C-alpha cells in the first residue's frame, strides 16, 4: 500500500469516528474540497486502506455469550496442508478470526458460542475435523477489558 499523507489520515480518523458522514460532511471535517476528498476516498478504498461500510453486531447482544480463543497445532507444515487448514477454517461460521502464529502454536482462532455446550458441539463437529489438526488448546474469556476497531492513524 502507498504511504498515507496527513489528508488521508484525516479522512481515516473522521470515518472511524463518524462512519455515516456524507461526502460533503467528510470534506468539510477534513478541510478538503468535495472532488479531492472523493478522489482520496476512492483511492483509499482501491488500495484496501478502508473497506465497505457495514454494521458491527455485538455477539453478546445476539446471544453469543461465550468467547473462546483456540490455540491450534497442526500436524504437517507443508504449503498445501496450511492452505487446506486455512480454507476449511474460513468456512466455520463460529470462527470470527483466525491468525497464523509464530511460536508454540500454529494458529489462534477466536470462536463464539451461545453456551459451553454449543462450544463443545463446535469443537466436536467442526474444529477437530479441520485438516491436519493435532492439538487444540482452549482458553475461555472471562471479561472483555478492551475492544476497539479503531486504528491509531
C-alpha positions, -999 to +999 in steps of 0.1 A: +000+000+000+012+035-007+021+058+022-006+079+037-003+116+039-019+138+066-050+144+044-055+106+041-051+103+078-077+130+085-101+111+063-094+078+081-098+094+115-130+111+106-145+079+091-136+058+122-152+084+145-182+091+123-187+063+097-220+078+084-207+111+072-218+122+038-191+130+013-199+167+018-196+164+056-164+144+052-149+171+030-158+198+055-145+179+085-112+171+068-107+206+053-108+193+017-130+203-011-155+178-025-136+165-055-102+159-039-119+143-009-139+120-032-107+110-052-088+103-020-117+083-006-118+062-038-080+057-037-081+046-001-108+020-010-089+008-040-057+002-020-076-015+008-070+011+035-107+011+041-134-014+032-171-011+026-193+002+054-211-024+075-228-026+108-209-043+136-230-067+157-222-073+193-220-111+197-234-110+233-265-090+221-270-117+195-269-144+222-233-155+218-222-152+255-191-174+252-159-161+236-131-186+233-095-185+220-084-218+205-047-223+200-041-249+173-011-270+164-013-288+131+005-320+121+020-310+088+036-277+078+038-281+040+022-253+020-007-275+008-015-286+044-015-250+056-037-239+027-062-268+034-065-258+070-069-221+063-096-227+036-115-251+059-114-228+090-127-199+068-159-219+063-167-224+101-192-196+109-184-197+147-148-188+140-147-150+138-110-146+134-080-168+126-044-158+128-012-177+118+013-176+147+049-179+154+059-199+185+044-229+202+011-229+183+004-225+146-029-207+147-052-189+171-089-189+165-115-165+180-146-186+184-181-176+196-208-198+211-241-194+228-231-217+257-204-241+268-224-270+252-227-250+220-189-246+220-184-283+227-205-290+196-185-267+175-153-284+187-166-319+180-184-311+148-161-286+132-128-278+148-114-313+153-125-321+117-103-293+103-074-307+082-042-315+100-053-305+135-030-321+161-039-302+193-065-276+203-059-257+235-089-237+246-090-205+268-124-191+277-125-154+282-138-141+315-142-104+307-136-081+278-111-055+290-107-036+258-123-039+224-118-014+196-117-014+158-101+020+156-066+022+142-044+050+156-039+069+123 
